[in-house]
Amino acid sequence: MVKKRSVLTPTLIAIVGFLTVCPIVMLVLGSFSTGLGAFGEFTLEKYILGYADPELAGIILNTIIFVLGSSLVATGLALLLAYLNTRTDIPFKFLFRIISIIPMMIPHILFSVSWVLLLNPSNGLINLLLRQIPGLEDLAINIYSLPGMILVEGLLDLPIAYLILAPAMASFDIALEESSKVCGGKTWRTLLRVTLPVLRPAILAAFILSLVRSLASFAVPSVIGMPGRIYVLATHIYQSIASGFAADFGKAAAIGMSVLATSVALIYIYRYLTAESEKFVTISSRGYRPTVIELKGAKYPLFSIVGILSMVLIVLPVLVLFYTSLVPYTMIPSARAFSMMSWKHWIEVINDPISLLSLKNSVFLGVVGATLGVALSVFVAYVIVKIRSYASGILESLSFLSFSFPGIVIGVGFMWFFVRTPLYATIWALLIGYIATYLPYGVRPLTSAFIQVHSHLEESSLVCGAGAFTTMRRIVIPLLIPGIVSGWILMATMFVRELTLSVVLSRPGTEVLAVQIFRFSEDGLWGQLSALGIIMIVISTALVLLATLVGVKFKPVEEE
Amino acid sequence: MEIKIKNLRKHYYTGGKTIKALDNVSLSIPANQIFTLLGPSGCGKTTLLRCIVGLEAPDSGEIEIGGEVVLSTEKNIFVPTENRGLGMVFQTYAIWPHMNVFNNVAYPLQTRKVRKDVIRSKVAKTLDFVQLTGFENRPATKLSGGQQQRVALARALVAEPKVILFDEPLSNLDAKLREETRKDLRDFLTKLQITAVYVTHDRIEALSLSDIVAVMNQGQIVETGEPRNIYLNSTHRFVADFIGRTNLIEATVISQEEAVTMVDCAIGSLACRKRSDMQPGDKATLCLRPEFIRLKGGDAGEAQNVFNGRIESLVFIGEAFEGEIRIHDSQLFIKTEPDSDIKVGDSANFTVDPDHCLLVTR
């Protein structure tokens, strides 16, 4: 047993180290090379080319405005929602939770596209509707703008900020506020002088994570920014590798270096802050448990209201997409529109070989990728939690590193690597890239699952006469199932919707859903896009349901 | 069943230092007795227990349970935990949260491939024994601390193990429940006639629960004996101090009399319980338990073991007075009858029976 462990940790360090360090090393080497073909000859040419670009200053300014703006929107909204939900007696609290979680269910690119369909200046549905009002005939609310990008990205980052802030608020020790009130502080004063300062680490952590996410974001800058000629660093990098024959991976790597460095620095601050805020929480949560109020008779009416509202909120973007997929061109809903509806776009998509291929590839990547990713995560989490050594600390840092990876930059790094291997332009390149980039999403839930499996639980099984295998089958695995299922769901849905990494690594033959949808949006084929988008949502939902069903089948509580 | 332990040694290396968790421990645990390993945290008691059950492998030594050698580094024998046929109650209870009470208790039988109807009746019998009948289908997570403790006990007992081991099983219960459970546990184990090895750092638990107590310190067993004997007649300073409240005074042996050993110390010269192994001039520690320092009415005279002291502090705690007295430069704890007519500042005569003046070494 001892021998097995001593092999396990170095093996995992090698695998995870390869996955996370390799793209960075290749990115660095690549940035000092003249091109994919001329690798290894040291040159600063690409840095000079990239950073002497007169357009770069404007792009960086856009990036700063976009990233800060959307993070402010996300954190501000999340703070408001979390406060109302956990700390006031506002009714229908569930609603707040659901509203803040919704944007997670819909792939970012589809969420962005649905806003384009609603608010593009020429024929956005809302613009068309508003123009029917006398006096507003020339109205054109333009989503293709920095404020538009900030709004949509802010909404997309809202859930992640909420998920950090809500638990911090919930475990906030009410006595801190009460003592302020006893000292004569008014509600507002208490909020400003006590509540917010105590929550500052959590608020900053949420803000910084939003910064990282919007810096890495590609869906919004590409679907909403590029048509309005508003470029940020992510789209700038994309441009330098996507311009057909003149693709310049060296320049992309050189600019990517600063994005990566910023992101790693931000994540470092984030880790420091979460460690801080966890400290706060453990101190303050002692003995304090918010009581759960029984709803009794109001339970079902309340539940149905919440259900209906949340349905409307999930369904609206989906509805826009579904509607668009049925009408021949963009028009406001009317009798004429309904009479012209047809399955034309759906049939086109189903008969489009590239769409079908992307569908097949994405499902494969979702299922196989998530399974392999979770399998790796199980071992990594095991070593991190159960073998507390210096080496397992290295593994933990390595596996967390990719949390800071901006997909497009790391894609460029992987490109430098894969081009030198037979994996280039195969689906396996995407698979490896996905697992490397999204490993923390599998390791996180499994780490908490392993923490719950106290070593006494295994040991008492041994004392009861069960061998190692039986202990694994009857004790360890059942206790890990919830972690495995949630890790798998997270990874599978991330993989099916993956855009930023795929947009770099995907080659003819390895198209994936999000990239295909991105191509449709570049070509303005909104009908086909919507049809494929709906299929994408259906697949994601099906995977979640499938995983949940499997989880229920092996459900933790055994019956006699 | 009897357990024999020979020359068990286990060292840990942390931060460049060697910690001797077990320092050449030899021990014999008689059959059908409740045997307690008592000691401060880090003394090696839990390591010893885990070596017996097989969750830890010692560096060297031999363990024999009921005549079967389960571990011998010399003969290269290591019977894995699951084949030792023991029962154990963990400090955390280690109740499996994903199973109900029935499956938790039935588990040892299921792993032994016992027939289903036999399992059912045995589980029912065991649950009845620990007074948990009717809890079969209760999820393990929906149990109170005391109930979890009894499920853990039932699980340890159900397969009729050769030996049952307890690793501080009461330390997670609150004070009142701990007292009740201690009594229940004593009843259960007495009824069962089973060899039990019990690890604790709580002296009251050890004294009230065990047939035999072994006091451990720094990886070694310092003293072994019946609870009363350990308390009233300890021979080691560490044991005397650990097992109960006591006054420790440095003393020098003056002479050996027929029935007593005479010593000289800060409070005068005293007749002590006979230690024939000591020579005049030897250094020893005098151990005086507060409850044996008694008030003596009347005149001191020339009586043996009487000394005059001033009462420095006094607290009435209901069943007794607890206080401190000063004799010359020494301060002693005393515990005396609640109806004594004394108050702070009084001078009084105190006496100690030579039998309760213990001379301890090291």
Interface residues (C-beta under 8 A of the other chain):
Chain A: Q452 H454 H456 L457 E459 S460 S461 L462 V463 C464 G465 A466 G467 T470 R474 I475 P478 L479 P556 V557 E558 E559 E560
Chain B: V53 G54 L55 P80 T81 E82 N83 R84 G85 L86 G87 M88 F90 Q91 T92 Y93 A94 W96 P97 H98 M99 N100 F102 N103 Y107 P108 T111 R112 E136 N137 P139 A152 R155 A156 A159
